[in-house]
Amino acid sequence: MQDDILLPRILLTNDDGIDAPGLAMLAKIAAPFAQEIWIVAPDEDQSGASQRISLRQPLKVTPRGERSFAVTGTPSDCVALALDHLMADARPNLVLSGINSSTNIGDEVGLSGTVGAAMTALMLGVPAIAISQQEPARGKTPWETSAHVLPSVLERLLDEGWRKETCLCVNIPDYPPDEIKGYAWARQGHKNVTRVNSSRRISPRGEEYFWLSLERKDPVPLPTGEAAILSRGEVAITALSLDRSLEIAKPPVRFKPRAELVDHE
C-alpha cells in the first residue's frame, strides 16, 4: 500500500442492507485505505432503489457500533445523511457502495441502489465507486474472488484516478481468484431488461397485492461492454456520469402535429 493512497475518511454503504455479507467484506477490504471507515447503510434490503431520495417520509438513524449507522431509507438517503449530518465535521474523501451480490450491468445500472448511492455521492461532490460481484446463481456469491481482486483494483484506481465528473461502476467476474486476468474499462451495455413482471397475490386477509420482478436476457453484444469483459475473466470498470443526454451529431427527431416522426437533416 502506497502511503499517499491512505485517505482520512471513507464512507461505506450498500443496497443489500447493513447486515449484508458484502458490506462486511467491503469494510475489511477498505480498512487499509483509510484512517477512518464509516458505515451508513439501509436497515433492510433496498435493491432497486436507484437514486431515490426520501422527500415525503422521515428517516430514523440507529447506531450500530463505532462509526456505523443503520438508516430507515434508501442508499442515497444514507449518503445524504452521512454528508450533511453524521460526517458534517469532515466529509469523506471517498464513498464505496457494495459489495453487491450480483452484477450491475446494462439496463440494471439505472435501477441499482448500489449505483444510485455512488451517483448521489458524485452529485454532492464526493468521489465514489459502486462495486458488484457476479454470481453463478442467487445466494452463491463467490466472495473469495472479491476479497482477492478488489484490494489491487482499488489501489490501482486510487493511484491513477479518474475523471472527476464521473463515478465508477466496478463489476467483478465469477471466476476463481487465481483466474482473474486483470481489468478493463467498459462501456455500459443495454437491453438486458426486457420486461417488469407483475405477479398478483391475495393476502390471508383477502387483500390484493403484487410482487414485481425483472425479466432479463443477455445484453446486446458489445465488445467493450461489461458482459463481454466479464466473460473474459476481467474486472469491468465503467465510468458513469450524471449527464444522461446523448451527444447529437445532427438536429434531433421532431414531432409533427399528427405525431409523425421526421428526421431533419
C-alpha positions as CSV (number, residue, x, y, z in Angstrom):
1,M,0.0,0.0,0.0
2,Q,1.4,3.4,-1.0
3,D,1.4,6.0,1.8
4,D,-0.2,8.6,-0.5
5,I,-3.2,6.4,-1.1
6,L,-4.2,6.4,2.6
7,L,-7.3,8.6,2.9
8,P,-8.6,10.3,6.1
9,R,-12.2,9.0,5.7
10,I,-14.0,6.5,3.6
11,L,-17.8,6.1,3.7
12,L,-19.3,2.7,3.0
13,T,-22.9,2.0,2.1
14,N,-24.9,-0.5,0.0
15,D,-28.4,-1.5,-1.1
16,D,-28.5,-5.1,0.3
17,G,-28.7,-3.8,3.9
18,I,-26.3,-3.1,6.8
19,D,-26.1,-6.8,7.8
20,A,-25.2,-8.0,4.2
21,P,-22.0,-10.1,3.9
22,G,-20.8,-7.9,1.0
23,L,-20.7,-4.8,3.2
24,A,-18.8,-6.6,5.9
25,M,-16.3,-7.8,3.4
26,L,-16.0,-4.3,1.9
27,A,-15.2,-2.9,5.3
28,K,-12.3,-5.3,5.7
29,I,-11.0,-4.6,2.2
30,A,-11.3,-0.8,2.6
31,A,-9.7,-0.6,6.1
32,P,-6.1,-0.4,4.8
33,F,-7.0,2.5,2.6
34,A,-8.4,4.9,5.3
35,Q,-7.6,6.3,8.7
36,E,-11.4,6.0,9.5
37,I,-14.1,3.8,8.0
38,W,-17.6,4.9,8.4
39,I,-20.7,2.8,7.6
40,V,-24.1,4.3,6.9
41,A,-26.3,1.8,5.2
42,P,-30.0,0.9,4.9
43,D,-31.5,-1.1,7.8
44,E,-33.0,-3.5,5.3
45,D,-32.7,-4.6,1.6
46,Q,-33.2,-1.6,-0.7
47,S,-32.3,-3.3,-4.0
48,G,-33.8,-1.5,-7.0
49,A,-34.0,1.8,-5.2
50,S,-31.9,3.6,-7.8
51,Q,-31.1,7.1,-6.8
52,R,-34.3,7.7,-4.8
53,I,-34.2,10.3,-2.0
54,S,-37.0,10.1,0.6
55,L,-38.6,13.5,0.5
56,R,-42.0,12.6,1.9
57,Q,-41.2,10.4,4.9
58,P,-38.9,10.8,8.0
59,L,-35.8,8.8,8.4
60,K,-34.6,7.1,11.6
61,V,-30.9,6.6,12.3
62,T,-29.8,3.8,14.6
63,P,-26.2,3.5,15.8
64,R,-24.8,0.0,15.1
65,G,-21.3,0.4,16.6
66,E,-18.4,2.8,16.3
67,R,-18.9,5.0,13.2
68,S,-21.6,2.6,12.0
69,F,-25.3,3.6,11.5
70,A,-28.4,1.9,10.1
71,V,-30.9,4.2,8.3
72,T,-34.6,3.5,7.5
73,G,-34.2,4.7,4.0
74,T,-32.5,4.2,0.6
75,P,-28.8,4.0,-0.2
76,S,-29.0,7.6,-1.5
77,D,-30.6,8.7,1.8
78,C,-27.7,7.1,3.6
79,V,-25.1,9.1,1.6
80,A,-27.1,12.3,2.0
81,L,-27.4,11.9,5.8
82,A,-23.8,11.0,6.2
83,L,-22.5,14.0,4.3
84,D,-24.9,16.6,5.8
85,H,-25.2,15.3,9.3
86,L,-23.3,12.3,10.6
87,M,-20.0,13.3,9.0
88,A,-20.6,17.0,8.7
89,D,-17.5,17.9,10.6
90,A,-15.3,16.3,7.9
91,R,-16.8,14.8,4.8
92,P,-15.5,11.5,3.4
93,N,-12.8,11.6,0.8
94,L,-14.4,8.6,-1.0
95,V,-17.7,6.7,-1.0
96,L,-17.6,2.9,-1.7
97,S,-21.0,1.3,-2.3
98,G,-21.4,-2.5,-2.2
99,I,-20.3,-5.1,-2.5
100,N,-23.5,-6.0,-4.3
101,S,-24.3,-9.7,-4.6
102,S,-24.8,-9.9,-8.4
103,T,-23.7,-7.7,-11.2
104,N,-25.0,-4.2,-12.1
105,I,-24.6,-4.0,-15.8
106,G,-26.6,-2.8,-18.8
107,D,-30.1,-1.5,-18.1
108,E,-29.9,-2.6,-14.5
109,V,-27.4,0.2,-13.8
110,G,-30.3,2.7,-13.8
111,L,-32.3,0.6,-11.3
112,S,-29.4,-0.2,-8.9
113,G,-29.4,1.2,-5.4
114,T,-25.7,0.3,-5.2
115,V,-25.0,2.6,-8.2
116,G,-27.6,5.1,-7.0
117,A,-25.6,5.7,-3.9
118,A,-22.4,6.4,-5.9
119,M,-24.3,8.7,-8.2
120,T,-25.7,10.7,-5.2
121,A,-22.2,11.0,-3.8
122,L,-21.0,12.3,-7.2
123,M,-23.9,14.8,-7.3
124,L,-22.8,16.0,-3.8
125,G,-19.2,16.4,-4.8
126,V,-17.6,13.3,-3.3
127,P,-15.7,10.7,-5.5
128,A,-17.5,7.3,-5.5
129,I,-17.2,3.7,-6.6
130,A,-20.0,1.2,-6.8
131,I,-18.8,-2.4,-6.6
132,S,-20.6,-5.6,-7.6
133,Q,-19.7,-9.3,-7.6
134,Q,-21.0,-11.6,-10.3
135,E,-22.5,-14.8,-9.0
136,P,-23.3,-18.1,-10.8
137,A,-26.7,-18.4,-9.0
138,R,-28.6,-16.4,-6.4
139,G,-27.2,-16.9,-3.0
140,K,-23.9,-18.4,-4.2
141,T,-21.8,-15.2,-4.4
142,P,-18.1,-16.0,-4.7
143,W,-16.9,-13.5,-2.1
144,E,-13.4,-15.0,-2.1
145,T,-13.0,-13.6,-5.6
146,S,-13.8,-10.1,-4.3
147,A,-11.5,-10.5,-1.4
148,H,-8.7,-11.5,-3.7
149,V,-9.2,-9.0,-6.5
150,L,-10.7,-5.8,-5.1
151,P,-7.8,-4.6,-3.0
152,S,-5.5,-4.4,-6.0
153,V,-8.2,-2.8,-8.2
154,L,-8.9,-0.1,-5.6
155,E,-5.2,0.6,-5.1
156,R,-4.8,1.0,-8.9
157,L,-7.8,3.3,-9.2
158,L,-6.9,5.5,-6.3
159,D,-3.3,5.7,-7.6
160,E,-4.3,6.6,-11.2
161,G,-7.6,8.5,-10.5
162,W,-10.5,9.0,-12.9
163,R,-12.5,11.8,-14.4
164,K,-14.0,14.0,-11.6
165,E,-17.3,14.3,-13.4
166,T,-17.9,10.5,-13.2
167,C,-18.3,7.8,-10.6
168,L,-17.1,4.3,-11.3
169,C,-19.1,1.1,-11.5
170,V,-16.9,-2.0,-10.9
171,N,-18.1,-5.5,-11.7
172,I,-16.0,-8.5,-10.6
173,P,-16.4,-11.7,-12.7
174,D,-17.5,-15.1,-11.4
175,Y,-14.1,-16.6,-11.8
176,P,-11.8,-18.3,-9.3
177,P,-9.5,-15.8,-7.8
178,D,-6.3,-17.1,-9.5
179,E,-8.0,-17.0,-12.9
180,I,-8.8,-13.2,-12.9
181,K,-6.9,-11.8,-15.9
182,G,-6.9,-8.1,-14.8
183,Y,-9.3,-5.3,-15.5
184,A,-10.6,-3.3,-18.5
185,W,-12.6,-0.1,-18.9
186,A,-16.0,-0.8,-20.2
187,R,-19.0,0.8,-22.0
188,Q,-22.4,0.4,-20.3
189,G,-24.3,-2.3,-22.0
190,H,-28.0,-2.1,-22.8
191,K,-31.2,-4.0,-23.4
192,N,-30.8,-6.8,-20.9
193,V,-34.0,-5.9,-19.1
194,T,-37.0,-6.7,-21.3
195,R,-40.0,-6.6,-19.0
196,V,-41.1,-5.9,-15.5
197,N,-43.4,-8.7,-14.5
198,S,-46.3,-8.2,-12.0
199,S,-47.4,-11.2,-10.0
200,R,-50.9,-10.8,-8.4
201,R,-51.4,-12.3,-5.0
202,I,-54.1,-12.3,-2.3
203,S,-53.2,-11.9,1.3
204,P,-54.8,-14.1,4.1
205,R,-57.0,-11.0,4.8
206,G,-58.3,-11.1,1.3
207,E,-56.3,-8.0,0.2
208,E,-54.8,-7.8,-3.3
209,Y,-51.0,-7.2,-3.6
210,F,-48.3,-7.6,-6.2
211,W,-44.7,-8.7,-6.5
212,L,-42.6,-7.1,-9.3
213,S,-39.7,-8.9,-10.9
214,L,-37.4,-8.2,-13.8
215,E,-37.3,-10.3,-16.9
216,R,-33.8,-10.4,-18.3
217,K,-31.8,-11.6,-21.3
218,D,-28.2,-11.3,-22.3
219,P,-27.2,-7.8,-23.1
220,V,-26.9,-6.7,-26.8
221,P,-23.4,-7.8,-27.8
222,L,-20.8,-5.0,-27.4
223,P,-17.1,-5.9,-27.5
224,T,-16.3,-3.2,-25.0
225,G,-19.4,-3.8,-22.9
226,E,-19.4,-5.1,-19.3
227,A,-20.7,-8.6,-20.2
228,A,-18.0,-9.2,-22.8
229,I,-15.3,-8.1,-20.4
230,L,-16.6,-10.2,-17.5
231,S,-16.8,-13.3,-19.8
232,R,-13.1,-12.9,-20.5
233,G,-12.4,-13.1,-16.8
234,E,-11.6,-9.4,-16.4
235,V,-13.0,-6.9,-13.9
236,A,-15.2,-4.4,-15.8
237,I,-14.9,-0.8,-14.8
238,T,-17.5,1.7,-16.2
239,A,-17.3,5.5,-15.8
240,L,-20.8,6.9,-15.2
241,S,-21.9,10.5,-15.4
242,L,-24.9,12.4,-14.1
243,D,-25.4,13.8,-17.6
244,R,-27.8,11.3,-19.2
245,S,-28.1,13.2,-22.5
246,L,-26.9,11.8,-25.8
247,E,-24.3,13.6,-27.9
248,I,-26.3,14.7,-31.0
249,A,-24.4,14.9,-34.3
250,K,-27.4,16.2,-36.2
251,P,-30.6,18.0,-35.4
252,P,-33.0,15.9,-33.2
253,V,-36.0,13.9,-34.4
254,R,-39.1,16.2,-34.1
255,F,-42.8,15.6,-33.7
256,K,-45.3,16.7,-36.4
257,P,-48.8,17.6,-35.3
258,R,-50.1,14.2,-36.2
259,A,-47.3,12.6,-34.1
260,E,-45.4,11.5,-37.2
261,L,-41.7,11.5,-36.9
262,V,-39.4,13.2,-39.3
263,D,-35.6,13.4,-39.2
264,H,-34.5,16.9,-40.2
265,E,-31.2,16.5,-41.9
